[in-house]
Structure formats: C-alpha cells, structure tokens
Amino acid sequence: MTKSHDEIWDDWQSLVNMAPADLDRWLETEESRSVGDSPDGGESTGHRSGRRIVEIRRKRKADLAEEDWDHMARVVGYIRRHLAQGGPSSDKEHSRWRYSLMNWGHDPLK
C-alpha cells in the first residue's frame, strides 16, 4: 500500500528530529562515518542518505520532487524498523544503533 504525500509528510515531521545544521555537523564526525553498509567500500548508504535528508529538510513542502517523496518514505521506513529493534540495553548514547539512526536524521535520545 502506497502512502499519500500527506501521510509521508506527517511521518517525516515526527521521525526526522534533527535540524539540518545538526545533521550536517553530525555527518562530519568519525562516529557518523563508522557505521552502515558501504557496498562499494566508500560512503555508507546511511551517510549518503543523511546528506540527502539535509537537502530535503531545506526545501519547502511545495518544492519537493517525486524523488524527494520516495526518499522521505524510505527514511521513515528505516527509522521505524530500527526503532522497533529497541537498541542496546546499555549505553545507547554511544551505540552503533544510535549512530546509524542519526545518519538517517533521527536521534533516539531526543
């Protein structure tokens, strides 16, 4: 079942809880680069997604292209799946689980 743009927008607004400037700063850290899969040995999928999220967050809703909506839906799905895992029982602050979520624009400690 495909979600409407309004449904994606509402989910995006509630789950992507990092401001563009905060996400930009996070993506520059070694911790950010230390997590995620990188099929080609370069930048991880999550890190690349984080850069795209910053671009989307800086747009107005009316200016979003269809590929933006597709990426937003993908981000929402990723965040939901990883939040459902619950993360580690101790030291969530410094966990790969949190770092990965932050690459996708969600800080679970906020």
C-alpha positions as a Markdown table, in Angstrom:
| # | Residue | x | y | z |
|---|---|---|---|---|
| 1 | Met | 0.0 | 0.0 | 0.0 |
| 2 | Thr | 1.4 | 3.3 | -1.0 |
| 3 | Lys | 1.2 | 6.2 | 1.4 |
| 4 | Ser | 0.0 | 9.7 | 0.3 |
| 5 | His | 2.3 | 12.6 | 0.4 |
| 6 | Asp | 0.4 | 13.9 | 3.4 |
| 7 | Glu | 1.0 | 10.7 | 5.3 |
| 8 | Ile | 4.7 | 10.6 | 4.4 |
| 9 | Trp | 5.0 | 14.3 | 5.4 |
| 10 | Asp | 3.4 | 13.7 | 8.8 |
| 11 | Asp | 5.6 | 10.6 | 9.5 |
| 12 | Trp | 8.7 | 12.5 | 8.3 |
| 13 | Gln | 7.9 | 15.5 | 10.5 |
| 14 | Ser | 7.6 | 13.3 | 13.6 |
| 15 | Leu | 10.5 | 11.0 | 12.9 |
| 16 | Val | 13.2 | 13.1 | 11.4 |
| 17 | Asn | 14.0 | 15.1 | 14.5 |
| 18 | Met | 17.4 | 16.5 | 13.7 |
| 19 | Ala | 17.7 | 20.0 | 12.3 |
| 20 | Pro | 19.6 | 20.3 | 9.0 |
| 21 | Ala | 22.5 | 22.1 | 10.7 |
| 22 | Asp | 22.7 | 19.5 | 13.5 |
| 23 | Leu | 22.6 | 16.7 | 10.9 |
| 24 | Asp | 25.3 | 18.4 | 8.8 |
| 25 | Arg | 27.6 | 18.6 | 11.9 |
| 26 | Trp | 26.9 | 15.0 | 12.8 |
| 27 | Leu | 27.8 | 13.8 | 9.3 |
| 28 | Glu | 31.2 | 15.3 | 9.6 |
| 29 | Thr | 32.1 | 13.2 | 12.7 |
| 30 | Glu | 34.1 | 10.0 | 12.7 |
| 31 | Glu | 31.2 | 8.3 | 14.6 |
| 32 | Ser | 28.9 | 9.0 | 11.7 |
| 33 | Arg | 31.3 | 7.5 | 9.2 |
| 34 | Ser | 31.9 | 4.5 | 11.4 |
| 35 | Val | 28.5 | 2.9 | 10.8 |
| 36 | Gly | 26.5 | 1.5 | 8.0 |
| 37 | Asp | 27.0 | -0.6 | 5.0 |
| 38 | Ser | 29.0 | 0.6 | 2.0 |
| 39 | Pro | 28.7 | -1.8 | -0.9 |
| 40 | Asp | 31.5 | -0.1 | -2.8 |
| 41 | Gly | 33.7 | 0.4 | 0.2 |
| 42 | Gly | 33.1 | 4.2 | 0.1 |
| 43 | Glu | 30.4 | 6.2 | 1.8 |
| 44 | Ser | 27.8 | 4.2 | 3.6 |
| 45 | Thr | 24.2 | 4.1 | 2.5 |
| 46 | Gly | 23.1 | 5.9 | 5.7 |
| 47 | His | 25.7 | 8.6 | 5.4 |
| 48 | Arg | 24.7 | 9.3 | 1.8 |
| 49 | Ser | 21.0 | 9.3 | 2.9 |
| 50 | Gly | 21.9 | 11.8 | 5.7 |
| 51 | Arg | 23.3 | 14.3 | 3.1 |
| 52 | Arg | 20.1 | 13.9 | 1.1 |
| 53 | Ile | 17.9 | 14.4 | 4.2 |
| 54 | Val | 19.7 | 17.7 | 4.8 |
| 55 | Glu | 18.8 | 18.8 | 1.2 |
| 56 | Ile | 15.2 | 17.8 | 1.6 |
| 57 | Arg | 14.8 | 19.4 | 5.0 |
| 58 | Arg | 15.9 | 22.7 | 3.5 |
| 59 | Lys | 13.2 | 22.6 | 0.9 |
| 60 | Arg | 9.6 | 23.8 | 1.3 |
| 61 | Lys | 6.9 | 21.1 | 1.1 |
| 62 | Ala | 5.6 | 22.6 | -2.2 |
| 63 | Asp | 9.0 | 22.4 | -3.8 |
| 64 | Leu | 9.5 | 18.6 | -3.1 |
| 65 | Ala | 10.0 | 16.5 | -6.2 |
| 66 | Glu | 8.7 | 12.9 | -6.5 |
| 67 | Glu | 12.2 | 11.5 | -5.9 |
| 68 | Asp | 12.3 | 13.5 | -2.6 |
| 69 | Trp | 9.0 | 12.0 | -1.6 |
| 70 | Asp | 10.4 | 8.5 | -2.4 |
| 71 | His | 13.4 | 9.1 | -0.3 |
| 72 | Met | 11.4 | 10.5 | 2.6 |
| 73 | Ala | 9.2 | 7.3 | 2.6 |
| 74 | Arg | 12.4 | 5.2 | 2.6 |
| 75 | Val | 13.8 | 7.2 | 5.5 |
| 76 | Val | 10.6 | 6.9 | 7.5 |
| 77 | Gly | 10.6 | 3.1 | 6.9 |
| 78 | Tyr | 14.3 | 2.8 | 8.0 |
| 79 | Ile | 13.7 | 4.8 | 11.2 |
| 80 | Arg | 10.6 | 2.8 | 12.1 |
| 81 | Arg | 12.4 | -0.5 | 11.6 |
| 82 | His | 15.4 | 0.4 | 13.6 |
| 83 | Leu | 13.4 | 2.0 | 16.5 |
| 84 | Ala | 11.5 | -1.3 | 16.7 |
| 85 | Gln | 14.7 | -3.1 | 17.4 |
| 86 | Gly | 14.9 | -1.1 | 20.7 |
| 87 | Gly | 18.7 | -0.6 | 20.6 |
| 88 | Pro | 21.2 | -1.9 | 23.2 |
| 89 | Ser | 20.2 | -2.3 | 26.8 |
| 90 | Ser | 23.1 | -0.1 | 28.0 |
| 91 | Asp | 25.0 | 2.9 | 26.7 |
| 92 | Lys | 22.5 | 3.8 | 23.9 |
| 93 | Glu | 24.2 | 7.2 | 23.7 |
| 94 | His | 27.4 | 5.7 | 22.2 |
| 95 | Ser | 25.9 | 2.8 | 20.3 |
| 96 | Arg | 26.2 | 1.9 | 16.7 |
| 97 | Trp | 22.4 | 1.7 | 16.8 |
| 98 | Arg | 22.0 | 5.4 | 17.7 |
| 99 | Tyr | 24.8 | 6.5 | 15.3 |
| 100 | Ser | 23.1 | 4.7 | 12.4 |
| 101 | Leu | 19.7 | 6.3 | 13.3 |
| 102 | Met | 21.3 | 9.7 | 13.5 |
| 103 | Asn | 22.8 | 9.2 | 10.0 |
| 104 | Trp | 19.1 | 8.9 | 8.9 |
| 105 | Gly | 18.1 | 12.1 | 10.7 |
| 106 | His | 16.7 | 10.6 | 13.9 |
| 107 | Asp | 18.3 | 11.0 | 17.3 |
| 108 | Pro | 16.6 | 8.5 | 19.6 |
| 109 | Leu | 17.8 | 10.3 | 22.7 |
| 110 | Lys | 15.8 | 13.5 | 21.8 |
